[in-house]
Amino acid sequence: MLAARFFNLGIGLAFFITNPSNVLASVRTTEVVIENRTSVPITGESITVNHGEITTRPPRVIQPGQSGRLIAESNGFMTGTEGTVRYKISGVAGAAAFHWDDPFSGSNSFDGSAPGGYVVDHTVGHANHTVVFFFVREAAKAATVCNGEWVVSHLGRQPEPRLHTADETVAIGSTPLKKMGIQGWVDTGCVASAIGVAVREAQHSTDGFWTIDLRLSKFNAGGAGYVGSDPPRYVRIEVEPDTPAHAYARVRAGQQIAVRGRVFIDTHHGEQLIEIHPHDPMTAVAGAPR
């Protein structure tokens, strides 16, 4: 009851202030990103925490076209994190609710609800350290589950390190775990197109994947884009076996390629690494900078 009333007690504003936090400090973490796709502001009404704690608090108000986030972490022995954040939609009775559950054991689950005339969509983040994207919109608007601005803002500021021999060797064991969500891949819901230059020769691992690191000249995901070279941005390409793209993945250092594929977040190394997993063949692009 206290959690549901904290705004009335005058502490709601303090609760909805963003604070820095180490996203991967705990056994389980969930970053909840809420994008307001309505035509009116949404205002924080309450946060209820069933398990864990909130370490980065969401903004009090999310304006139309903007996003807010919170980070929840486990804080006990063999525990996860679960909770619900509610935002009131301006001019409408009731509130939109965004619920997450990242348990210590078992599968993650997410769900949302909204007042009449509005809908909440979301992605599904299968990982111990995960990100879930919520979207609240008018029911008449088309549903899309891609927060392209978030993806672009998380592109690499420097190229990823070369895979060591040990990384290439253990991949045959670690990749199935990543697909299961154990320190693994989180689907952003986005499909991205990119053009860039390989910073090194493509690397092949025992799981059959080719890994390519690109210095980007163009990138687009969900209508959000990056063009240019200052400041430079980078993205990792992971090419799965048994896809049409795999036969084209032996990329040379300095080669410029065009690629399109689903965007994932790799949390395996304790960070939010943006990756493109292409399905269709990649193509060489003339005029690569040297």
Secondary structure, 3 states (H helix, E strand, C coil): CHHHHCCCCCCHHHHCCCCCCCCCCCCCEEEEEEEECCCCCEEEEEEEEEECEEEECCCCEECCCCEEEEEEECCCCCCCEEEEEEEEECCCCCEEEEEEEECCCCCCEEEEECCCCEEEEECCCCCCEEEEEEEEEECCCCCCCCCHHHHHHCCECCCCCCCCHHHHHHHHHHHHHHHHCCCCEEEEEEEEEEEEEECCCCEECCCCCEEEEEEEEEEEECCEEEECCCCCCEEEEEECCCCHHHHHCCCCCCCEEEEEEEEEEECCCCCCEEEEEECCCCEECCCCCC
